[in-house]
Amino acid sequence: MSLRIEQDWGRFREIVRGKIKQNLRRYIVRSELIGKKGKDLVSIPVPQIEIPHFVHALERSGGVGQGDGDLGTPVGIGEHEGDRHAGNQPGEHILEVEITLEELARILGEELELPNIEPRGKKNIKSFSGKYSDIHTAGPESLRHAKRTFKEALKRQIISGSYDNVDPVIIPVTEDKRYKAREPVEQPAFNTVVIYMMDVSGSMGSEQKEIVRVESFWIDSWLRYQYKDIETKYIVHDAVAREVDRDTFFRVRESGGTIISSAYKLFRKIIDERYPHEEWNVYAFHFSDGDNWSRDDTHECIEILEESLLSWINLFCYGQVESPYGSGQFYYDLEDHLGEKENLVLSKIPNKDAVYDSIKKFLAKGR
Amino acid sequence: MASTDLKQHIEEIEKRAHEYELDFFDVVFEVIDFEEMNMLASYSGFPVRYTHWRFGMEYEKISKSYSYGLHKIYEMVINNDPAYAYLLKGNTDIDQKLVIAHVYAHSDFFKNNFWFSVTNRKMLNEMANHAVKISRYIDKYGYEEVEGFVDICLSIEDLIDIHSPFIKRQFAVKSFLEEDEDGRKPISKLRSPNEYLEDYINPPDFIEWQRKKSEDEKIKKEKFPESPKRDVLFFLVENAELEEWQRDVLSMIREESYYYAPQMQTRIMNEGWAAYWHSKILTEKIVTDTEIIDYADHHAGTLAGRAGSINPYKLGMELFRDIEDRWNKGKFGKEYEECNDIEAKRKWEVKLGLGRDKIFEVRRLYNDVTFIDEFLTEDFCREHKLFTYAYNRSTNMYEIESRDFKKIKEKLLFLLTNCGRPIIEVIDGNYMNRGELYLAHKHEGVELKLDWAKDVLKHMFKLWRRPVHLETVIDGKVRVFTADGGKKGKEVEIESFLVR
């Protein structure tokens, strides 16, 4: 029995590769893509190439099950498990295709025709600041390492037999002397920090946050592909801003008003304290429904942006998700006042499908 | 192929199966390794099938899930005479025994179940023929061309009428009343003795009504097809403007669909039957003391259910056991149904002993729909803890919705009817007298998945080469979707409009 399957399998995989590219648009909005495994291998549930048929729109119609539990006991999570119906249904075909994040980012880049990010001039300077962590046999007396010197002397005396247990006197000679020395530490040439800011005020629903989640995942993948070391920080804000970890960033649901300047101030503070902008590439992504508390605050935001942030930042991206409650005025305010700034990108993301274009807009500048 | 030990097992189990009066095709066993198993499973058991990427897709899925230890295929058997069964090399002895018994029961089911009675029992050869033909077409017309056409066909492969092989069509009885040249029946009048009675005996209204009726019938006769056709594929094979090779490919795919349909229709019964028998044969006749733990482990694995879904093996087997028990004890019929004493019902025993006969009858005559409809009882639902579940928007979870017998049965039957697929009929093959194809979805409370339906329509447009319409119900309103060629050079477009 020959392995006839080779031909069909090869064909399928060819299509899948092409498939990823063509249907990336639809694909990108599928949150199943986010699933990191191990270091940088991500296991992506890829929908099989689904040949369309006439089928019932059964997605959320439930089914029949078997087992214990009171009424209301959960039996499965909405998006995945429940698509399987009472045994007789073939169920959704989910196929795990393994692709490294790097490969995925490359595909994304090709698909979106993203330019590679050009390094800025100043970042070519490598810094040689160092720590005194090395040991040399010569050096200034002020850096003499007493302990190591003593050890060397002791070794020498024991070997040569001049060491006396009863009267242990150790006298170092020149050859025993050891000096601390500065070890040049090569700083990674381009340090990059990415700060994600999200408005979590009452008007941002779970759908809006899903959009932010998907979009920031892809942006993150792309930037990681471009820069080897990357730091990410997350800020959420309603009327006050606070720094949170990644997990919280995507889960938290706050309520209350929206004072955007609070986030920008915190952002500035983080940069000033931890990531001096002379040494770091700074990317900022801010997502909000654009319904700021007051005009005064909007003016303050513009001021902060204009006077400090935009003068040194690589890229400041503002993505406005559409919310039934928000006026979306902030977008227009930024556009009016700062529309000409090169490193400010504004984008509206009315729905999940728009994520694709939004990413393209954000990253197309190659900065 | 099989080693001596295995041969002994096969012989013994075959003998035992005969003792239980299972009646099967000869079974040819092949022992194969996991790679071959995965490959064969991708081709759904047939060593030679036409080449198409979807088998590669199956392979990708099956081999991945095998290598990650998600699941393993122990056995496979195909409906053919003789039946071909594949056993996985490296199965333990007890595993092999279990699956051998399982295979015999499947073969018995294939041979005897009514719904399989019209399947091609030489399908192994037929599949190979299809493979040869398609590869010839590929040589002649090119890979892309043929593959693209197969893709289109696969999108409508399920538009068959699963009952059509059994429909006995009466030959049209020619009416004794001769039709006039126009194809109209003469209007029957009663003879009136006097002229002045004419209007009373043959009222003008009635005459007019008759004339109208006859006109209508004439229009109906001109309709094409005369009545709605569920076997959309057949209609297309017969009437679509296709190249000969395309017609051939389409009819091959239709044939394969008809071959697989009964397996879809009897999944619960077929697996249940096999599980019932492997468990019976093994525990009563085969398993040795040292094997019992491993047997129980494997058997339990087969019947295990995930929360929130039904395992067809388990449901089918338990139902067969339940039927056997009820017919043994006489727990059926008017007297039993009308008994109100729970205790008496529970202890009901009239020593009827008809259980075994009954389950053989059931395996012969029923399919999943009739099986569930007839034998799923309230007691059974309670005892086996069945429930329906529904989606809860606020928690994004599926939650247990009800343990009400009626609801459970209703839901199950709905999921099983027409193998869970919507029913699509050809209404008119010459719509508006423009040679357009008019299809209708028989709406039964659930809407079509629209984006897919539109894609299928686009595919059908490529087959039919004239606009294709689909009538369906969206939000309680009848809508017609039309796949049209669009403007020249443009892609197929879908338009929709409200009918009423």
HADDOCK unambig.tbl for C-alpha pairs under 7 A between the chains (distance, minus, plus):
assign (segid A and resid 5 and name CA) (segid B and resid 39 and name CA) 6.23 0.50 0.50
assign (segid A and resid 5 and name CA) (segid B and resid 56 and name CA) 6.33 0.50 0.50
assign (segid A and resid 8 and name CA) (segid B and resid 51 and name CA) 6.28 0.50 0.50
assign (segid A and resid 8 and name CA) (segid B and resid 52 and name CA) 5.63 0.50 0.50
assign (segid A and resid 8 and name CA) (segid B and resid 53 and name CA) 4.60 0.50 0.50
assign (segid A and resid 8 and name CA) (segid B and resid 55 and name CA) 6.23 0.50 0.50
assign (segid A and resid 8 and name CA) (segid B and resid 56 and name CA) 4.50 0.50 0.50
assign (segid A and resid 9 and name CA) (segid B and resid 53 and name CA) 6.35 0.50 0.50
assign (segid A and resid 9 and name CA) (segid B and resid 56 and name CA) 3.63 0.50 0.50
assign (segid A and resid 9 and name CA) (segid B and resid 57 and name CA) 6.46 0.50 0.50
assign (segid A and resid 9 and name CA) (segid B and resid 59 and name CA) 6.82 0.50 0.50
assign (segid A and resid 9 and name CA) (segid B and resid 60 and name CA) 6.98 0.50 0.50
assign (segid A and resid 11 and name CA) (segid B and resid 53 and name CA) 5.60 0.50 0.50
assign (segid A and resid 12 and name CA) (segid B and resid 53 and name CA) 4.78 0.50 0.50
assign (segid A and resid 12 and name CA) (segid B and resid 54 and name CA) 6.88 0.50 0.50
assign (segid A and resid 12 and name CA) (segid B and resid 56 and name CA) 5.53 0.50 0.50
assign (segid A and resid 12 and name CA) (segid B and resid 57 and name CA) 5.86 0.50 0.50
assign (segid A and resid 51 and name CA) (segid B and resid 155 and name CA) 5.65 0.50 0.50
assign (segid A and resid 52 and name CA) (segid B and resid 155 and name CA) 5.53 0.50 0.50
assign (segid A and resid 52 and name CA) (segid B and resid 452 and name CA) 5.09 0.50 0.50
assign (segid A and resid 52 and name CA) (segid B and resid 455 and name CA) 6.41 0.50 0.50
assign (segid A and resid 52 and name CA) (segid B and resid 456 and name CA) 6.01 0.50 0.50
assign (segid A and resid 53 and name CA) (segid B and resid 155 and name CA) 5.13 0.50 0.50
assign (segid A and resid 53 and name CA) (segid B and resid 156 and name CA) 6.19 0.50 0.50
assign (segid A and resid 53 and name CA) (segid B and resid 452 and name CA) 6.15 0.50 0.50
assign (segid A and resid 53 and name CA) (segid B and resid 453 and name CA) 6.56 0.50 0.50
assign (segid A and resid 53 and name CA) (segid B and resid 456 and name CA) 6.03 0.50 0.50
assign (segid A and resid 54 and name CA) (segid B and resid 422 and name CA) 6.71 0.50 0.50
assign (segid A and resid 54 and name CA) (segid B and resid 448 and name CA) 6.82 0.50 0.50
assign (segid A and resid 54 and name CA) (segid B and resid 452 and name CA) 6.56 0.50 0.50
assign (segid A and resid 54 and name CA) (segid B and resid 453 and name CA) 5.24 0.50 0.50
assign (segid A and resid 54 and name CA) (segid B and resid 456 and name CA) 6.88 0.50 0.50
assign (segid A and resid 55 and name CA) (segid B and resid 421 and name CA) 5.63 0.50 0.50
assign (segid A and resid 55 and name CA) (segid B and resid 422 and name CA) 5.84 0.50 0.50
assign (segid A and resid 55 and name CA) (segid B and resid 448 and name CA) 5.74 0.50 0.50
assign (segid A and resid 55 and name CA) (segid B and resid 449 and name CA) 5.78 0.50 0.50
assign (segid A and resid 56 and name CA) (segid B and resid 421 and name CA) 6.65 0.50 0.50
assign (segid A and resid 56 and name CA) (segid B and resid 422 and name CA) 6.11 0.50 0.50
assign (segid A and resid 56 and name CA) (segid B and resid 446 and name CA) 6.28 0.50 0.50
assign (segid A and resid 56 and name CA) (segid B and resid 447 and name CA) 5.78 0.50 0.50
assign (segid A and resid 56 and name CA) (segid B and resid 448 and name CA) 4.45 0.50 0.50
assign (segid A and resid 56 and name CA) (segid B and resid 449 and name CA) 5.34 0.50 0.50
assign (segid A and resid 57 and name CA) (segid B and resid 446 and name CA) 6.85 0.50 0.50
assign (segid A and resid 57 and name CA) (segid B and resid 447 and name CA) 5.66 0.50 0.50
assign (segid A and resid 57 and name CA) (segid B and resid 448 and name CA) 5.06 0.50 0.50
assign (segid A and resid 57 and name CA) (segid B and resid 449 and name CA) 4.12 0.50 0.50
assign (segid A and resid 60 and name CA) (segid B and resid 391 and name CA) 5.67 0.50 0.50
assign (segid A and resid 61 and name CA) (segid B and resid 390 and name CA) 6.11 0.50 0.50
assign (segid A and resid 61 and name CA) (segid B and resid 391 and name CA) 6.54 0.50 0.50
assign (segid A and resid 62 and name CA) (segid B and resid 389 and name CA) 5.17 0.50 0.50
assign (segid A and resid 62 and name CA) (segid B and resid 390 and name CA) 4.24 0.50 0.50
assign (segid A and resid 62 and name CA) (segid B and resid 391 and name CA) 5.95 0.50 0.50
assign (segid A and resid 63 and name CA) (segid B and resid 388 and name CA) 5.58 0.50 0.50
assign (segid A and resid 63 and name CA) (segid B and resid 389 and name CA) 5.43 0.50 0.50
assign (segid A and resid 63 and name CA) (segid B and resid 390 and name CA) 6.79 0.50 0.50
assign (segid A and resid 63 and name CA) (segid B and resid 411 and name CA) 6.58 0.50 0.50
assign (segid A and resid 64 and name CA) (segid B and resid 309 and name CA) 6.28 0.50 0.50
assign (segid A and resid 64 and name CA) (segid B and resid 310 and name CA) 6.75 0.50 0.50
assign (segid A and resid 64 and name CA) (segid B and resid 387 and name CA) 5.69 0.50 0.50
assign (segid A and resid 64 and name CA) (segid B and resid 388 and name CA) 4.30 0.50 0.50
assign (segid A and resid 64 and name CA) (segid B and resid 389 and name CA) 6.02 0.50 0.50
assign (segid A and resid 64 and name CA) (segid B and resid 408 and name CA) 6.55 0.50 0.50
assign (segid A and resid 64 and name CA) (segid B and resid 411 and name CA) 6.82 0.50 0.50
assign (segid A and resid 64 and name CA) (segid B and resid 412 and name CA) 6.50 0.50 0.50
assign (segid A and resid 65 and name CA) (segid B and resid 307 and name CA) 6.98 0.50 0.50
assign (segid A and resid 65 and name CA) (segid B and resid 308 and name CA) 4.35 0.50 0.50
assign (segid A and resid 65 and name CA) (segid B and resid 309 and name CA) 4.22 0.50 0.50
assign (segid A and resid 65 and name CA) (segid B and resid 310 and name CA) 5.14 0.50 0.50
assign (segid A and resid 65 and name CA) (segid B and resid 386 and name CA) 5.72 0.50 0.50
assign (segid A and resid 65 and name CA) (segid B and resid 387 and name CA) 5.33 0.50 0.50
assign (segid A and resid 65 and name CA) (segid B and resid 388 and name CA) 5.96 0.50 0.50
assign (segid A and resid 65 and name CA) (segid B and resid 389 and name CA) 6.92 0.50 0.50
assign (segid A and resid 66 and name CA) (segid B and resid 307 and name CA) 6.77 0.50 0.50
assign (segid A and resid 66 and name CA) (segid B and resid 308 and name CA) 6.10 0.50 0.50
assign (segid A and resid 66 and name CA) (segid B and resid 309 and name CA) 6.28 0.50 0.50
assign (segid A and resid 66 and name CA) (segid B and resid 310 and name CA) 5.98 0.50 0.50
assign (segid A and resid 66 and name CA) (segid B and resid 384 and name CA) 6.98 0.50 0.50
assign (segid A and resid 66 and name CA) (segid B and resid 385 and name CA) 5.51 0.50 0.50
assign (segid A and resid 66 and name CA) (segid B and resid 386 and name CA) 4.35 0.50 0.50
assign (segid A and resid 66 and name CA) (segid B and resid 387 and name CA) 5.97 0.50 0.50
assign (segid A and resid 67 and name CA) (segid B and resid 307 and name CA) 6.62 0.50 0.50
assign (segid A and resid 67 and name CA) (segid B and resid 385 and name CA) 5.24 0.50 0.50
assign (segid A and resid 67 and name CA) (segid B and resid 386 and name CA) 6.42 0.50 0.50
assign (segid A and resid 68 and name CA) (segid B and resid 385 and name CA) 6.45 0.50 0.50
assign (segid A and resid 71 and name CA) (segid B and resid 400 and name CA) 5.00 0.50 0.50
assign (segid A and resid 71 and name CA) (segid B and resid 401 and name CA) 5.63 0.50 0.50
assign (segid A and resid 71 and name CA) (segid B and resid 402 and name CA) 6.27 0.50 0.50
assign (segid A and resid 72 and name CA) (segid B and resid 399 and name CA) 5.01 0.50 0.50
assign (segid A and resid 72 and name CA) (segid B and resid 400 and name CA) 4.93 0.50 0.50
assign (segid A and resid 72 and name CA) (segid B and resid 401 and name CA) 6.18 0.50 0.50
assign (segid A and resid 73 and name CA) (segid B and resid 399 and name CA) 5.24 0.50 0.50
assign (segid A and resid 73 and name CA) (segid B and resid 400 and name CA) 5.41 0.50 0.50
assign (segid A and resid 74 and name CA) (segid B and resid 397 and name CA) 6.04 0.50 0.50
assign (segid A and resid 74 and name CA) (segid B and resid 398 and name CA) 5.50 0.50 0.50
assign (segid A and resid 74 and name CA) (segid B and resid 399 and name CA) 4.08 0.50 0.50
assign (segid A and resid 74 and name CA) (segid B and resid 400 and name CA) 6.34 0.50 0.50
assign (segid A and resid 75 and name CA) (segid B and resid 307 and name CA) 6.07 0.50 0.50
assign (segid A and resid 75 and name CA) (segid B and resid 308 and name CA) 5.09 0.50 0.50
assign (segid A and resid 75 and name CA) (segid B and resid 398 and name CA) 5.43 0.50 0.50
assign (segid A and resid 75 and name CA) (segid B and resid 399 and name CA) 5.38 0.50 0.50
assign (segid A and resid 75 and name CA) (segid B and resid 400 and name CA) 6.72 0.50 0.50
assign (segid A and resid 76 and name CA) (segid B and resid 308 and name CA) 6.81 0.50 0.50
assign (segid A and resid 76 and name CA) (segid B and resid 397 and name CA) 5.74 0.50 0.50
assign (segid A and resid 76 and name CA) (segid B and resid 398 and name CA) 5.14 0.50 0.50
assign (segid A and resid 77 and name CA) (segid B and resid 396 and name CA) 6.41 0.50 0.50
assign (segid A and resid 77 and name CA) (segid B and resid 397 and name CA) 4.52 0.50 0.50
assign (segid A and resid 77 and name CA) (segid B and resid 398 and name CA) 6.07 0.50 0.50
assign (segid A and resid 78 and name CA) (segid B and resid 391 and name CA) 6.89 0.50 0.50
assign (segid A and resid 78 and name CA) (segid B and resid 396 and name CA) 4.91 0.50 0.50
assign (segid A and resid 78 and name CA) (segid B and resid 397 and name CA) 4.49 0.50 0.50
assign (segid A and resid 78 and name CA) (segid B and resid 398 and name CA) 5.77 0.50 0.50
assign (segid A and resid 82 and name CA) (segid B and resid 398 and name CA) 6.30 0.50 0.50
assign (segid A and resid 85 and name CA) (segid B and resid 309 and name CA) 6.42 0.50 0.50
assign (segid A and resid 86 and name CA) (segid B and resid 309 and name CA) 5.21 0.50 0.50
assign (segid A and resid 86 and name CA) (segid B and resid 310 and name CA) 4.90 0.50 0.50
assign (segid A and resid 87 and name CA) (segid B and resid 309 and name CA) 6.27 0.50 0.50
assign (segid A and resid 87 and name CA) (segid B and resid 310 and name CA) 4.88 0.50 0.50
assign (segid A and resid 87 and name CA) (segid B and resid 311 and name CA) 5.41 0.50 0.50
assign (segid A and resid 87 and name CA) (segid B and resid 312 and name CA) 5.60 0.50 0.50
assign (segid A and resid 88 and name CA) (segid B and resid 267 and name CA) 6.79 0.50 0.50
assign (segid A and resid 88 and name CA) (segid B and resid 312 and name CA) 6.99 0.50 0.50
assign (segid A and resid 88 and name CA) (segid B and resid 416 and name CA) 6.97 0.50 0.50
assign (segid A and resid 95 and name CA) (segid B and resid 61 and name CA) 5.97 0.50 0.50
